[in-house]
Amino acid sequence: MAKLFITNSGNSVFRSITTILTGGVLLFIPGLTMKSIMIVIGAMLMFSGVVTLIVSNWKKRGLLNGLWSAQGIMNILIGLVFITSPSMMIKIFMFFVGFILVVMGFLQLAGALGSLTRSLWGWVFLIIGLLTLGSGIYLLSNPYKSAEAILPFLGGLLILNGLSDLFRGWKTGRRQSPKFNGSSVEDIPYEEV
């Protein structure tokens, strides 16, 4: 079971660098609008749908072929919706992000209120919970206006996330085998009798 959670270090580094670059684009490119991002997402979905259709018709594997074709068609249709009506998709996207932030803010506040007397970290989590809740309410109050203001914020969050993933990958990659009384410890197979 533990092997399911072992990360591929090459994939982790690639994902971290991609996250940092995406955050940099959102943070440092002036004039980038949410509409243009929705159109790019739609184009990516359409491209993915076309590739999926080509691959599914190329391999011809019975039931799997039908499922791949359906997925390809759905990706193309959803991509068309993103491209043809980006304003509607912005409102839907911002509503979901706002709703998720409100729920996360309430959960963080509940957890922080339970630990205020036990730890100083409870106060830090209380402030983070209030900021998260306030951000969610702001997004829900005016989704279109808040969408333009959130791009640099999302860019900064993506850069921090990518940097923390790189740091975590570096720290776990440097891990040495555990030691007990100066000797290295290793697992050995055993057989029940």
C-alpha positions as CSV (number, residue, x, y, z in Angstrom):
1,M,0.0,0.0,0.0
2,A,2.8,2.4,0.8
3,K,4.2,2.0,-2.7
4,L,1.2,3.8,-4.1
5,F,2.4,7.1,-2.5
6,I,6.0,6.9,-3.7
7,T,6.5,9.8,-6.1
8,N,8.5,9.7,-9.2
9,S,11.3,12.3,-8.7
10,G,11.6,13.1,-12.4
11,N,7.9,13.6,-12.8
12,S,7.8,15.6,-9.5
13,V,10.5,18.0,-10.8
14,F,8.8,18.4,-14.1
15,R,5.4,19.1,-12.4
16,S,7.0,21.6,-10.0
17,I,8.8,23.5,-12.8
18,T,5.6,23.6,-14.9
19,T,3.7,24.9,-11.9
20,I,6.3,27.6,-11.3
21,L,6.3,28.6,-15.0
22,T,2.5,28.8,-15.1
23,G,2.5,30.9,-12.0
24,G,5.1,33.2,-13.5
25,V,2.9,33.7,-16.6
26,L,-0.1,34.6,-14.5
27,L,1.9,36.9,-12.2
28,F,4.2,38.7,-14.6
29,I,2.4,39.0,-18.0
30,P,0.6,42.3,-18.0
31,G,-2.8,42.5,-19.6
32,L,-3.6,38.8,-19.3
33,T,-7.3,38.5,-18.8
34,M,-9.5,35.7,-17.5
35,K,-11.2,35.5,-20.9
36,S,-8.0,34.7,-22.7
37,I,-7.2,32.0,-20.1
38,M,-10.7,30.5,-20.6
39,I,-10.1,30.5,-24.4
40,V,-6.7,28.8,-24.0
41,I,-8.2,26.2,-21.7
42,G,-10.9,25.6,-24.3
43,A,-8.3,25.2,-27.0
44,M,-6.4,22.7,-24.8
45,L,-9.5,20.7,-24.2
46,M,-10.3,20.6,-27.9
47,F,-6.8,19.5,-28.7
48,S,-7.0,16.8,-26.1
49,G,-10.3,15.6,-27.5
50,V,-9.0,15.5,-31.1
51,V,-5.9,13.5,-29.9
52,T,-8.1,11.1,-27.9
53,L,-10.3,10.5,-30.9
54,I,-7.4,9.9,-33.2
55,V,-5.8,7.5,-30.7
56,S,-9.1,5.7,-30.0
57,N,-9.8,5.1,-33.7
58,W,-6.2,4.1,-34.3
59,K,-6.0,1.4,-31.7
60,K,-9.5,-0.1,-32.2
61,R,-9.9,-1.9,-28.9
62,G,-13.6,-2.9,-28.5
63,L,-15.3,-1.3,-25.5
64,L,-12.3,0.9,-24.7
65,N,-12.5,2.4,-28.1
66,G,-16.1,3.5,-27.5
67,L,-15.2,5.0,-24.1
68,W,-12.2,6.9,-25.6
69,S,-14.3,8.2,-28.4
70,A,-17.0,9.5,-26.0
71,Q,-14.3,11.2,-23.9
72,G,-12.8,12.8,-27.0
73,I,-16.2,14.1,-28.1
74,M,-17.0,15.4,-24.6
75,N,-13.6,17.2,-24.5
76,I,-14.2,18.8,-27.9
77,L,-17.7,19.9,-26.9
78,I,-16.6,21.4,-23.5
79,G,-13.7,23.1,-25.2
80,L,-16.1,24.7,-27.7
81,V,-18.2,26.0,-24.8
82,F,-15.0,27.5,-23.2
83,I,-14.1,29.2,-26.5
84,T,-17.5,30.4,-27.5
85,S,-18.7,31.8,-24.1
86,P,-15.7,32.5,-21.9
87,S,-17.7,35.1,-19.8
88,M,-20.2,32.4,-18.7
89,M,-17.3,30.0,-17.9
90,I,-15.6,32.7,-15.8
91,K,-18.7,33.2,-13.7
92,I,-19.1,29.4,-13.2
93,F,-15.4,29.0,-12.4
94,M,-15.3,31.9,-10.0
95,F,-18.5,30.7,-8.3
96,F,-16.9,27.2,-7.7
97,V,-13.6,28.7,-6.5
98,G,-15.5,31.1,-4.1
99,F,-17.7,28.3,-2.8
100,I,-14.6,26.1,-2.1
101,L,-12.8,28.9,-0.4
102,V,-15.9,29.6,1.9
103,V,-16.1,26.0,2.9
104,M,-12.3,25.8,3.5
105,G,-12.5,29.0,5.5
106,F,-15.2,27.6,7.7
107,L,-13.3,24.3,8.3
108,Q,-10.1,26.2,9.1
109,L,-12.0,28.4,11.5
110,A,-13.5,25.5,13.2
111,G,-10.2,23.7,13.6
112,A,-8.5,26.9,14.8
113,L,-11.1,27.7,17.4
114,G,-10.6,24.3,18.9
115,S,-6.9,24.8,19.3
116,L,-6.6,28.5,20.4
117,T,-5.9,27.7,24.0
118,R,-3.5,24.9,23.3
119,S,-1.1,26.4,20.8
120,L,0.1,29.6,19.3
121,W,-0.4,28.0,15.9
122,G,-4.1,28.1,16.5
123,W,-4.0,31.9,16.2
124,V,-2.1,31.6,12.9
125,F,-4.7,29.1,11.6
126,L,-7.5,31.4,12.7
127,I,-6.0,34.3,10.7
128,I,-5.6,32.0,7.7
129,G,-9.1,30.8,8.1
130,L,-10.5,34.3,8.2
131,L,-8.5,35.3,5.1
132,T,-9.7,32.2,3.2
133,L,-13.3,32.9,4.2
134,G,-13.1,36.5,3.2
135,S,-11.5,35.6,-0.1
136,G,-14.4,33.2,-0.8
137,I,-17.0,35.8,0.1
138,Y,-15.3,38.4,-2.1
139,L,-15.3,36.0,-5.1
140,L,-18.9,35.1,-4.6
141,S,-20.0,38.7,-4.3
142,N,-18.7,39.8,-7.8
143,P,-17.3,36.9,-9.8
144,Y,-16.4,38.8,-12.9
145,K,-14.5,41.7,-11.3
146,S,-12.8,39.4,-8.8
147,A,-11.6,37.1,-11.6
148,E,-9.3,39.8,-13.0
149,A,-7.9,40.6,-9.6
150,I,-7.3,37.0,-8.7
151,L,-4.9,36.2,-11.6
152,P,-1.7,37.6,-9.9
153,F,-2.8,36.1,-6.6
154,L,-3.2,32.6,-8.3
155,G,0.2,33.2,-10.0
156,G,1.9,33.8,-6.7
157,L,0.2,30.8,-5.1
158,L,1.3,28.5,-8.0
159,I,4.9,29.8,-7.7
160,L,4.9,29.1,-4.0
161,N,3.4,25.6,-4.5
162,G,5.9,24.7,-7.2
163,L,8.8,25.9,-5.0
164,S,7.5,23.9,-2.0
165,D,7.2,20.8,-4.2
166,L,10.8,21.2,-5.4
167,F,12.0,21.7,-1.8
168,R,10.0,18.7,-0.6
169,G,11.4,16.6,-3.5
170,W,14.9,17.7,-2.7
171,K,14.5,16.8,1.0
172,T,13.0,13.4,0.4
173,G,15.6,12.6,-2.3
174,R,18.3,13.3,0.2
175,R,16.8,10.9,2.8
176,Q,19.2,8.3,4.1
177,S,18.4,4.9,5.5
178,P,17.4,5.0,9.1
179,K,20.0,4.2,11.8
180,F,19.7,2.5,15.1
181,N,22.7,2.6,17.5
182,G,24.9,3.8,14.6
183,S,24.0,0.9,12.3
184,S,21.8,1.2,9.3
185,V,18.4,-0.4,9.5
186,E,16.9,-2.3,6.7
187,D,13.7,-4.3,6.2
188,I,14.1,-8.0,5.6
189,P,11.4,-10.4,4.3
190,Y,10.0,-12.8,6.8
191,E,7.8,-15.9,6.7
192,E,5.1,-16.8,9.1
193,V,5.3,-20.3,10.5
